[in-house]
Amino acid sequence: MLFLLLIGVSGLAQAFELKAEKVTGNVYALIGSIDARTYENYGLNDNLGFVVTPKGVVLIDSGASFQGAKIVAAAIAKVTDKPVRWVINTGSQDHRWLGNEYFVAKGAQVIALKRTAATQREYASQELDMLRPVLKDHLDGTVPAYAAKPIEGDHATLDLGGVRMELHWFGDAHFPGDVVLWLPEQKVLFSGDLIFVDRILGVLPSSRVVSWRQAFHVAEKLNPTYIVPGHGEVCDLAKARRDTGDYLDWLVTEVGRAVTNWEPIGDAVARLGNAPQFAYLKHYDTLHRANINHTYLQLESR
């Protein structure tokens, strides 16, 4: 009997949870894994965040599923008993928005630019199909929920609970329609998938590497004191430049030169596949060569 009790206690101790990390004032980050989506982490392998206002909580991104959103809500509840009243989506990749429905059912309003919502609709079925074999029953209850009134244009100024926030689309990045959320008074940038630190970024077929690079350099002009990146630990601008900006510069410049010189793609990948200045980033060994390949194909098609 004691053995069974110990197993039960151990199982509870190992239950997955997110921990809120105070960034500054009433601004918090929820730091997810920088490894792959797994059944155990509910697909929460990205960073989310929230702001506690006098009138309720503003959640920045909602997780990859209905079940994962419950974990997000539990983490927020350890900080405040205020309800989540607004959910801002910075992107269209699964773990940025497929938890929306959980919060909508509790009365929250989803906020997104029209271009972000459009990409969510385009990729929703594909993302659910990719998550299903990984999350299994942890995907139960997940239904795509979109902003009821997506915002036209590339920029929006919001006043949520008395806190000023700005949504900015500086260019398509990891996915089309990726945006950043800027809190000018707190000097906090929630970058979504514009910025990866501690791990190498991934250039996907859906990514737009040239505009991603341009968007990063526009965003850095905000001169944030704190950055909550899409992946990795809360950081400053210097680290964001080192882990994302420099890598995007290198990809576009070096792969661009290969394309201009008509170097065959296989030769370019072989020649550029060893970039030791970025080898410190996690997943370098598995993603770097694929990033060169995808960048080459994108630049060649321009």
C-alpha positions in Angstrom: 0.0 0.0 0.0 2.8 2.4 0.9 4.5 1.6 -2.4 1.3 2.5 -4.3 1.0 5.7 -2.4 4.5 6.7 -3.3 3.8 6.0 -6.9 0.8 8.3 -6.7 2.8 11.1 -5.0 5.6 10.7 -7.6 3.1 11.0 -10.4 1.6 14.2 -9.0 5.1 15.6 -8.5 5.9 15.0 -12.2 2.8 16.6 -13.5 3.7 19.2 -16.1 3.3 22.9 -15.2 4.4 26.3 -16.4 5.9 28.7 -14.0 5.3 32.5 -14.2 8.5 34.5 -14.3 8.2 38.2 -13.3 9.6 40.4 -16.0 8.9 43.8 -14.5 6.0 45.3 -12.6 2.8 43.4 -13.5 4.3 41.8 -16.6 5.1 38.1 -16.6 6.5 35.5 -18.9 5.6 31.8 -19.0 8.7 30.1 -20.2 8.1 26.8 -22.1 10.6 24.1 -23.2 13.1 24.8 -26.0 12.8 21.2 -27.1 10.2 19.5 -29.3 6.4 19.3 -28.6 5.7 16.2 -26.6 2.7 14.5 -25.0 4.2 15.4 -21.6 4.6 19.1 -22.3 1.2 19.5 -24.0 2.9 21.2 -27.0 3.9 24.1 -24.8 7.4 24.4 -26.2 7.2 28.1 -26.6 7.0 31.2 -24.4 3.7 32.9 -23.5 3.1 35.8 -21.2 0.6 37.9 -19.4 0.0 41.3 -17.9 -2.1 41.8 -14.8 -4.2 45.0 -15.1 -6.7 46.5 -12.7 -9.6 45.2 -14.9 -8.2 41.7 -15.6 -5.5 39.7 -17.2 -4.1 40.2 -20.8 -2.7 36.9 -22.0 -0.2 36.9 -24.8 -0.7 33.6 -26.8 -2.7 30.7 -25.5 -0.9 27.4 -26.0 -1.3 24.5 -28.4 -4.5 23.0 -27.1 -7.6 23.3 -24.9 -5.9 21.0 -22.4 -2.7 23.0 -22.5 -4.6 26.2 -22.0 -5.8 24.8 -18.6 -2.1 24.6 -17.6 -1.6 28.2 -18.7 -4.6 29.3 -16.7 -3.3 27.4 -13.6 0.0 29.2 -13.9 -1.7 32.6 -14.0 -3.9 31.7 -11.1 -0.8 31.3 -8.9 -0.1 35.0 -9.5 -3.5 36.6 -9.5 -7.2 35.7 -9.1 -8.2 38.2 -11.8 -9.8 36.6 -14.9 -8.2 36.4 -18.3 -10.2 39.0 -20.2 -8.1 39.4 -23.3 -6.0 37.0 -25.4 -3.6 38.5 -27.9 -2.3 36.2 -30.6 1.2 37.1 -31.9 1.2 34.4 -34.5 -0.4 31.5 -36.2 1.8 28.5 -35.2 -0.2 26.0 -33.1 1.2 26.8 -29.7 0.5 30.5 -30.2 -3.3 30.2 -30.5 -5.0 26.8 -30.4 -5.7 27.3 -26.7 -7.9 30.3 -27.6 -11.2 28.4 -27.2 -10.6 27.6 -23.5 -10.4 31.3 -22.7 -13.2 32.3 -25.1 -15.5 29.9 -23.3 -14.8 31.8 -20.1 -15.6 35.1 -21.7 -12.2 36.4 -23.0 -11.9 38.4 -26.1 -9.3 37.2 -28.7 -7.3 40.0 -30.3 -5.3 39.6 -33.5 -4.4 41.4 -36.7 -6.4 40.4 -39.7 -3.3 39.0 -41.4 -2.5 36.8 -38.4 -6.0 35.4 -38.2 -6.0 34.7 -41.9 -2.8 32.6 -41.6 -4.4 30.8 -38.6 -7.3 29.8 -40.8 -5.0 28.6 -43.5 -2.9 26.4 -41.3 -5.5 25.2 -38.7 -6.3 21.8 -40.1 -2.7 21.0 -40.9 -1.6 22.0 -37.4 -4.2 19.8 -35.7 -3.2 16.9 -37.9 0.4 17.3 -36.9 -0.4 17.6 -33.2 -2.8 14.7 -33.0 -0.3 11.8 -33.0 1.9 13.7 -30.5 -0.6 15.1 -28.0 -3.2 12.3 -28.3 -5.8 12.8 -25.6 -4.1 16.1 -24.6 -5.6 17.5 -27.7 -9.1 16.7 -26.6 -11.5 19.6 -26.8 -9.3 21.7 -29.1 -11.3 23.7 -31.5 -9.8 26.6 -33.5 -11.1 29.9 -32.2 -10.3 33.1 -34.0 -10.5 36.8 -33.2 -14.2 37.8 -33.7 -13.1 41.2 -35.1 -9.6 40.9 -36.4 -7.8 44.3 -36.7 -7.2 45.7 -40.2 -3.8 47.2 -40.9 -0.2 46.5 -39.8 -0.3 48.3 -36.4 -2.7 48.8 -33.6 -2.6 50.7 -30.3 -4.6 49.1 -27.5 -5.7 50.2 -24.1 -6.5 47.0 -22.1 -7.4 47.5 -18.5 -5.6 50.8 -18.5 -2.4 49.5 -19.9 -1.2 50.8 -23.3 0.0 48.1 -25.7 1.0 48.2 -29.3 0.7 45.4 -31.9 3.1 45.7 -34.8 3.6 43.7 -38.0 7.0 44.5 -39.3 7.1 41.8 -41.9 6.3 38.1 -42.3 8.8 36.0 -40.3 8.6 32.4 -38.9 5.1 32.4 -40.3 3.2 35.0 -42.4 1.4 37.4 -40.1 3.7 37.1 -37.1 3.6 40.2 -34.9 5.2 41.7 -31.8 3.5 43.2 -28.8 5.2 46.3 -27.4 4.6 47.7 -24.0 6.1 51.2 -24.3 5.8 52.3 -20.7 7.4 49.1 -19.4 9.9 48.8 -22.3 8.9 45.1 -22.7 8.8 43.4 -26.1 6.8 40.2 -26.5 8.4 39.1 -29.7 6.5 36.0 -30.6 8.4 34.0 -33.2 10.3 37.0 -34.4 13.0 36.2 -31.9 14.6 32.9 -30.8 17.3 32.8 -28.1 19.2 29.9 -26.5 18.1 27.7 -29.5 18.6 28.1 -33.2 15.6 29.5 -35.1 13.9 27.3 -37.7 13.4 28.5 -41.3 10.4 26.6 -42.5 8.8 26.4 -46.0 6.2 28.8 -44.5 8.9 31.2 -43.2 9.9 34.4 -45.1 13.5 34.7 -44.2 14.3 38.0 -46.0 11.4 39.9 -44.5 12.1 38.1 -41.1 15.5 39.6 -41.2 14.1 43.1 -42.0 11.4 42.8 -39.4 14.0 42.0 -36.7 16.0 45.1 -37.5 12.9 47.3 -37.4 11.8 45.8 -34.1 15.2 46.4 -32.5 14.7 50.1 -33.1 12.2 50.0 -30.3 15.2 49.5 -28.0 13.4 47.3 -25.5 14.8 46.8 -22.0 13.3 43.4 -21.7 12.5 40.9 -24.4 10.2 37.9 -23.9 11.3 35.9 -27.0 9.2 33.3 -28.7 11.6 30.6 -27.5 14.3 30.8 -24.8 14.9 32.8 -21.6 13.9 36.4 -21.1 16.7 38.5 -22.5 18.1 41.9 -23.5 18.5 43.3 -27.0 22.2 42.2 -27.2 21.4 38.6 -26.7 18.5 38.8 -29.2 20.9 40.3 -31.8 23.5 37.6 -31.1 21.1 34.6 -31.3 18.6 35.8 -33.9 19.6 39.0 -35.7 23.2 37.9 -36.5 22.0 34.5 -37.7 19.4 35.9 -40.0 22.0 38.4 -41.4 24.4 35.5 -42.0 21.8 33.3 -43.7 20.6 36.0 -46.1 24.1 37.3 -46.9 25.9 34.0 -47.2 23.2 31.9 -48.9 22.3 34.9 -51.0 25.9 35.0 -52.3 25.7 31.3 -53.2 22.5 31.9 -55.1 23.9 34.9 -56.9 27.0 32.9 -57.9 24.8 30.0 -59.2 26.4 27.6 -56.7 24.4 24.3 -56.7 22.2 24.0 -53.6 24.0 20.8 -52.4 27.4 22.5 -52.6 26.1 25.5 -50.8 24.7 23.4 -47.9 28.0 21.5 -47.7 30.1 24.6 -47.7 28.0 26.6 -45.3 27.0 23.7 -43.1 29.7 24.4 -40.6 29.1 27.8 -39.0 30.9 27.4 -35.6 29.9 30.9 -34.4 26.3 29.6 -34.1 27.1 26.1 -32.9 26.4 27.1 -29.2 22.6 27.4 -30.0 20.6 24.3 -29.1 19.4 22.3 -32.1 22.1 23.7 -34.3 23.1 20.1 -35.4 19.6 19.2 -36.5 18.3 22.5 -38.0 21.2 24.5 -39.4 21.6 22.7 -42.7 17.9 22.6 -43.2 17.8 26.4 -42.6 20.4 26.8 -45.4 18.4 24.6 -47.7 15.1 26.5 -47.1 16.8 29.9 -47.4 18.4 28.9 -50.7 15.1 27.8 -52.2 13.4 31.0 -51.0 16.1 33.3 -52.3 16.3 31.4 -55.6 12.6 31.9 -56.2 12.6 35.6 -55.7 
